[in-house]
Amino acid sequence: MHKMIIAASVAAVLTATPALAKNIVETAQGAGNFGTLLAAAKAAGLADALANGENLTVFAPTDEAFAKLPAGTVENLLKPENKDKLAAILSYHVLPRILTSNQLPAGPIHVRTLKSEGDRTLAIAKSGGVTVDDANVIAADIKTDNGVIHVIDSVMLPSS
């Protein structure tokens, strides 16, 4: 029930946008529950790419999703010496193309992430709800002027 309330409030905030188009960063800022994601994107040097890139799909963890990580993880990742590791984690949440929920087949698919190195792919499955790796999509298909946002309930960590 708690997830449904969060999903409904996130969807309401994100879809209640004015007529002016907003990019991914502006849309996330307006929602008010992506502060950690936005701070991490800025620290990793990826905020401009999310604001100015084209045809992106972002699986956006909420502040609550970041809070589920072990204590001290976020603070440690935000340190300048961990910029590359943080960028790798965040780029794992971004696809270099638009992928909406109605484009997903019934079975699982694997999609290459932004800045894929080797075989960096996400496993996306659609049965009842949509899952991405081990994260659940709690609000889908939030359109921005440069892509689409899918809100997820966990931070996805690429396998080493």
C-alpha positions in Angstrom: 0.0 0.0 0.0 2.9 2.4 0.9 4.5 1.8 -2.5 1.2 2.5 -4.3 0.8 5.8 -2.4 4.3 6.8 -3.3 3.9 5.8 -6.9 0.6 7.8 -7.2 2.2 10.9 -5.6 5.3 10.7 -7.8 3.2 10.2 -10.9 0.9 13.1 -9.9 3.8 15.5 -9.3 5.7 14.4 -12.5 2.7 14.6 -14.8 1.5 17.9 -13.5 3.9 19.8 -15.6 3.2 23.2 -17.2 3.0 23.5 -21.0 6.7 24.4 -21.3 8.8 21.3 -22.0 11.3 20.3 -19.3 14.3 18.1 -19.6 15.0 15.1 -17.4 16.9 17.1 -14.7 14.2 19.9 -14.5 11.4 17.3 -14.3 13.2 15.4 -11.5 13.9 18.7 -9.6 10.2 19.6 -9.9 9.1 16.2 -8.5 10.9 16.9 -5.2 11.9 13.4 -4.3 15.0 12.9 -6.4 17.4 15.1 -4.4 20.0 12.4 -3.8 19.9 11.3 -7.5 20.4 14.9 -8.7 23.2 15.5 -6.2 24.9 12.3 -7.3 24.5 13.2 -11.0 26.1 16.6 -10.3 29.0 15.0 -8.3 29.6 12.5 -11.0 29.6 15.1 -13.8 26.5 13.7 -15.4 23.9 16.3 -14.7 24.6 18.2 -17.9 24.3 15.0 -19.9 20.9 14.2 -18.4 19.8 17.8 -19.0 21.1 18.1 -22.6 21.3 14.6 -23.9 18.7 13.4 -26.4 16.5 10.3 -26.5 17.4 9.0 -23.0 15.6 6.6 -20.7 16.3 7.1 -17.0 15.5 4.6 -14.4 15.4 7.1 -11.5 15.7 5.9 -7.9 13.9 8.0 -5.4 15.5 9.4 -2.3 13.8 6.5 -0.4 15.6 4.1 -2.8 18.9 5.6 -2.0 18.1 5.5 1.8 17.8 1.6 1.5 21.6 1.4 0.7 23.9 0.5 3.6 24.7 3.4 5.9 27.5 5.6 4.6 27.3 4.3 1.0 25.9 7.5 -0.5 28.2 9.8 1.4 31.2 7.6 0.4 30.2 7.7 -3.3 29.8 11.4 -3.3 33.5 11.9 -2.3 35.6 13.3 -5.2 37.9 10.3 -5.2 34.9 8.1 -6.0 33.6 10.1 -9.0 34.3 7.3 -11.6 32.6 4.7 -9.5 29.6 7.0 -9.0 29.4 7.8 -12.7 29.5 4.0 -13.5 26.6 3.4 -11.1 24.5 6.2 -12.4 25.2 5.5 -16.1 23.9 2.0 -15.4 20.5 3.6 -14.8 20.4 5.3 -18.2 19.7 3.9 -21.7 20.9 5.8 -24.8 17.4 5.5 -26.4 13.8 6.0 -25.4 12.1 2.8 -24.1 8.6 3.2 -22.9 6.6 0.5 -21.1 4.4 -0.3 -24.1 7.5 -1.2 -26.0 8.3 -4.1 -23.6 7.5 -7.6 -24.6 5.9 -10.0 -22.1 9.2 -11.8 -21.5 12.5 -10.5 -20.2 14.8 -8.5 -22.4 18.4 -7.2 -22.0 19.2 -3.6 -23.0 22.6 -1.9 -23.2 23.1 1.0 -20.8 24.7 4.3 -21.4 28.5 4.1 -21.5 28.3 0.3 -21.7 31.6 -1.3 -21.1 31.8 -4.9 -22.0 28.4 -6.5 -21.4 26.6 -3.8 -19.2 23.0 -4.6 -19.8 19.9 -4.3 -17.7 17.4 -7.2 -17.5 13.9 -5.8 -17.9 10.9 -8.0 -17.3 7.2 -7.3 -17.6 4.7 -9.6 -15.8 2.2 -7.9 -13.6 4.6 -5.0 -13.1 7.9 -4.0 -14.7 11.1 -4.8 -13.0 14.6 -3.7 -14.0 17.3 -5.9 -12.6 16.0 -6.2 -9.0 14.2 -2.8 -8.9 10.5 -2.3 -9.3 9.2 0.4 -11.6 6.7 2.3 -9.4 5.8 5.0 -12.0 6.4 4.7 -15.7 6.6 6.7 -18.9 7.1 10.2 -17.5 7.8 12.1 -20.7 10.4 14.9 -20.8 11.6 17.0 -23.7 14.7 14.8 -24.0 13.5 11.4 -23.0 11.5 9.4 -20.5 11.8 8.7 -16.8 10.7 5.5 -15.1 10.7 5.8 -11.3 12.3 2.8 -9.4 12.3 1.7 -5.8 15.9 0.6 -5.5 19.4 1.7 -6.7 20.7 -0.7 -9.2 24.4 -1.7 -8.8 26.2 -3.0 -11.9 28.0 -6.3 -11.3 31.7 -6.0 -11.1 
